[in-house]
Amino acid sequence: MIRPEEALPGRAEPMAVAEVHPVLGTPLVGPWPEGHEVIYFAMGCFWGADRIMWQIPGVHSTACGYMGGWTPNPTYEETCTSQTGHTEIVMVVFDPNVADIETLLAAFWENHDPTTANRQGNDIGTQYRSAIYTTTPGQLAAVGASRDQYQASLSQSGFGTITTQICDAAAAGDGVFYYAEDYHQGYLHKYPAGYCNHGFCQVAYATS
């Protein structure tokens, strides 16, 4: 991982994105409804991860972005150099009374390979690392427990060790979620035949 002092300088201006989610019709930028929570999932290319998450009932909004690094308001091209420290990530805003954390975690664990560090399939680089950044103590505890549970299932099936970075969002690089360029938002809705390397990873996550 690149050190903060080595990261690209970035810029002060945030990316301009549409006001409305292209699929859900909800706001793409907060504030969010009372009682809703935010969590961040990185599982390789954010196009497929975004689609997986927006299809879950109870998810209010999703957005593609960059997080976990040091460059302010990075571009896609900059992030792809691995010189920003960011990973491609999806912000998920959800109603915990409808989409419980276990449902979200099952979608996360089952749809990518969390054992390959800085890689998903042919996508290689720190920008493709697996990560979960949480925003509440309850989320962090649930994520940690789910990792241990899923590791046991992976080990029983002959798979390796989970490399997923798990931490509070505030401790992920500079702690800021930067929106990706607008064309990334809802990409596989706009371009249904677009690139996606996500799918069932052969080992189920056992929800309670």
Residue pairs with C-beta under 8 A, 6 or more apart in sequence:
1 85
1 126
2 69
2 70
2 82
2 83
2 84
2 85
2 126
4 70
4 85
4 174
6 83
7 69
7 70
7 71
7 83
7 84
7 85
8 71
8 74
8 78
8 81
8 83
8 84
9 71
10 71
10 72
10 73
10 74
10 78
10 84
11 72
11 73
12 72
12 73
13 73
14 73
14 178
14 179
15 73
15 178
15 179
15 180
15 181
15 182
16 182
17 28
17 29
17 63
17 179
17 181
17 182
17 185
18 28
18 182
18 185
19 27
19 28
19 29
20 26
20 27
20 28
21 27
21 28
21 54
21 61
21 62
21 63
21 185
21 186
22 185
22 186
22 189
22 190
23 54
23 186
23 189
24 54
24 59
24 60
24 61
24 62
26 60
26 61
27 61
28 61
28 63
28 179
28 185
29 63
29 179
30 93
32 38
32 60
32 61
32 93
33 60
33 95
35 95
35 96
35 97
36 60
36 93
36 94
36 95
36 96
37 93
37 94
37 96
37 135
37 136
37 139
38 91
38 92
38 93
38 94
38 135
39 91
39 92
39 94
39 101
39 104
39 132
39 133
39 134
39 135
39 139
40 67
40 89
40 90
40 91
40 92
40 131
40 132
40 133
40 134
40 169
40 172
40 177
41 49
41 53
41 89
41 90
41 92
41 104
41 108
41 131
41 132
42 49
42 67
42 68
42 87
42 88
42 89
42 90
42 129
42 130
42 131
42 132
42 133
42 165
43 49
43 90
43 108
43 111
43 112
43 114
43 120
43 130
43 198
44 88
44 112
44 120
44 121
44 123
44 128
44 130
44 197
44 198
45 88
45 120
45 123
45 128
45 195
45 196
45 197
45 198
46 64
46 65
46 88
46 89
46 90
46 180
46 184
47 64
47 184
47 187
47 188
47 194
47 195
47 196
48 111
48 188
48 196
48 197
48 198
49 88
49 89
49 90
49 111
49 112
49 198
50 62
50 63
50 64
50 90
50 185
50 186
50 187
50 188
51 188
51 189
51 196
51 198
52 107
52 111
52 198
53 59
53 62
53 90
53 92
53 104
53 107
54 62
54 186
56 94
56 99
56 103
56 104
56 107
57 98
57 99
58 94
58 95
58 96
58 97
58 98
58 99
58 100
58 103
59 92
59 93
59 94
59 99
59 104
60 93
60 94
60 95
61 91
61 92
61 93
62 90
62 91
62 92
62 93
63 90
63 91
63 177
63 179
63 180
63 185
64 88
64 89
64 90
64 179
64 180
64 184
64 185
64 187
65 88
65 89
65 90
65 91
65 177
65 178
65 179
65 180
66 74
66 79
66 84
66 86
66 87
66 88
66 89
66 127
66 177
66 178
66 180
67 86
67 87
67 89
67 131
67 133
67 169
67 172
67 173
67 176
67 177
67 178
68 85
68 86
68 87
68 89
68 129
68 131
68 133
68 165
68 172
68 173
69 79
69 84
69 85
69 86
69 87
69 173
69 174
70 84
70 85
70 173
70 174
71 78
71 79
71 83
71 84
71 85
71 86
72 174
72 176
72 178
73 178
74 84
74 86
74 178
75 181
76 180
76 181
76 184
78 84
79 86
79 88
79 127
80 125
80 127
82 125
82 126
82 127
84 127
85 126
85 173
86 127
86 173
86 178
87 126
87 127
87 128
87 129
87 131
87 165
88 127
88 128
88 180
89 131
89 133
89 177
91 177
92 104
94 104
101 138
101 139
101 142
101 143
102 142
102 146
102 207
102 208
103 207
105 142
105 143
105 146
105 205
106 205
106 207
108 132
109 146
109 150
109 201
109 205
110 200
110 201
110 203
110 204
110 205
111 198
111 199
111 200
111 201
112 120
112 130
112 198
112 201
113 120
113 121
113 130
113 201
114 130
114 150
114 162
114 163
114 164
115 154
115 159
115 160
115 161
115 162
115 163
116 130
116 163
117 129
117 163
118 124
118 125
118 126
118 128
118 129
119 125
119 128
120 128
120 130
120 197
121 197
122 197
123 197
129 163
129 165
130 162
130 163
130 164
130 165
131 164
131 165
131 166
131 172
132 143
132 164
132 165
132 166
133 167
133 168
133 169
133 172
134 140
134 143
134 166
134 167
134 168
134 169
135 168
135 169
140 166
140 167
140 168
143 166
144 166
146 205
147 162
147 164
147 166
149 205
149 206
150 162
150 203
150 205
151 161
151 162
153 203
153 204
153 205
153 206
154 160
154 162
154 203
157 202
157 203
159 203
165 172
169 175
169 177
179 185
183 190
187 194
188 194
188 196
